[in-house]
């Protein structure tokens, strides 16, 4: 499990294949090609790649100070 701190959100965009994002509360989001998802700050999560390799872009968005 990991988070991106109390000041950062993360956006994951799936370019190819599939990736499963699992949250510590038990919820899950399956991203397929062209899907994206925003993970709010301090939300613990992990990613699992399926049988098909995937390509993603993961962007961490820090809070403006």
N, C-alpha and C positions, 0 to 999 in steps of 0.2 A: 504494500500500500504506500501511496505517496500523495502529497499535496504540493501546491505551488506557493504556499505561504499565505499569510493573511492579507496580502495586498495584490495578489495576482490571480487573474482568471486565465483559462486556457481554452483555445479553440482548436479542435481537431477536425481537419478536412481529409476525407478519404479520396484519394486520387484513383486507386486501383485496388481490386480485391475486396476483402472484408476485414474489419477489426471489431472486436467486442470490448466495450468499455464496461467494467464491473465496478460498482460503487460499494463502499464498505457497509452501507445499509441493506445490501442485497439486491438493489435494483440494477438493471443492465440496459445498455443501449447498443444495438448492432448497427454499425456504420457500413454501408455499401458504397460502391463507386458513386461519386458526386455528392454524398451526404456530408454534412458537417454538424458539429455539436459543440455547444459552449458549456464548459465546466466552471461553475462558480468558485470563488476563492474559498480556501480551506476545506474543500470537499475531497475526502480521501477516495482514491480510485486506483485501478490498475487496468492494463490493456492486455488482451489475449488475441493473438493472430491465429486464424483458423488454418485449415489445410492448404488454402490458397494464399500464397504470399501477398502482402499488401504494400502499397505506398501511401504514406500520409504526409500531411504538413501539420505540424503542431506549433501553435503560436501562443506564447505566454504574454499576457497583456498586463503590465504593471499599473498600479494605481498612480495617477498623476499626483505629484506632491507640490 
